[in-house]
């Protein structure tokens, strides 16, 4: 246990001073919250790596298993399709089953999927390898929505107010690190068709480690004592009632539609980047490098931005500025990707796309909770994290000259029409003021002669 969540950073108190607000309210934080975050981050990273592990070497995979390019694309796109029906189920699981059992179940499914998709390369006599590849990817796809929604839930339930955005950033960006792993590892491991079994086996290792740690190290879904007033009230609404509240929340719906569309475009961008660039003469390695730069600069930007927003609470400003800059960079990518020999320009554009676009993802997740509080913190992330219907169409837009249109339109709508109160912060400030008033008016002990 780390100690109280409030009043721990002030001046030293005398023996007759009133107790800190954290002690009065019974708010505490526990060191094992970091273990939970580590396990969830590893699971998120592994699941994302499995998602795009085929995309950077799509041509070699297709030739080895005698599959078409469209079939290889579906090994990535199945994640987006499965997320449509599984998204609402994931919210119910997090609210009803609890964060611990949801994480353990997802870890086992992810591990099973990683093994199942490796069977065509390890077993002899399999006549339809695509069925095993798609079956394994589908099992992993069932996990995606839960592990993407979980960081906001974990941050809200286990972390104090001044660490929530940072914790959410770590859990969310671990998904991006998994994408980075796939973009770098797959082209490095697979030079020839004989390397494919080795690649599929390597991806089993992080999935197995996440499964082992989740089973052995996670003890509780919620801490014995909440870390903040917001954590005490999180998930206070019933499942269906919470969904109805979200549908009537104009700010949440606007954020869900606009940011969900942006995530859909990014998903298509990452899934088909190799095919978009290779038709113009760029190599698999360069396409993987562009994907890696997108992730690296996105993670670095998210780290700096999350630390800043944790201190300033300027959620809305950060999201709006990031989205508008992303729309401009999307236009640049659409133009330059149609040209040959523009390696430096494309690498720069992909870096800026990650810096401006990917870095605001964890901020948007926290903003979704702020504008929808006290609805369950898992369901508050449904729209921004997923946007599945638009995500499934994001890949299509990449092949069209006008694909920057959707993010540009959504950026304008978000800037003009999104306005919200920070409901969770307001609730926590109200509780703190009420308790402070009680402490100030409490009778003080008589001075000892």
Protein Blocks (a to p, Z undefined) as FASTA:
>chain_A
ZZjfehklmccddfkbccdfklmnopacdfklmmmmmmmmmmmmmmmmmmmmmmmmmmmm
mmmnopafklmmmmmmmmmmmmmmmmmmmmmmmmmnopklmmmmmmmmmmmmmmmmmmmm
mpghiablmlmmmmmmmmmmmmmmmmmmmmmmmmmmmpcfklmmmmmmmmmmmmmmmmmm
mmmmmmmmmmbfklmmmmmmmmmmmmmmmmmmmmmmpmbfbdfbdfbfklmmgokbcfkl
mmmmmmmmmklmmmmmmmmmmmmmmmmmmmmmmmmmmmnopafklmmmmmmmmmmmmmmm
mmmmmmmmmmnopmklmmmmmmmmmmmmmmmmmmmmmpghilmmmmmmmmmmmmmmmmmm
mmmmmmmmmmmoccdfklmmmmmmnommmmmmmmmmmmpfklmmmmmmmmmmmmmmgccd
dfklmmmmmmmmmmmmmmmmpccddddZZ
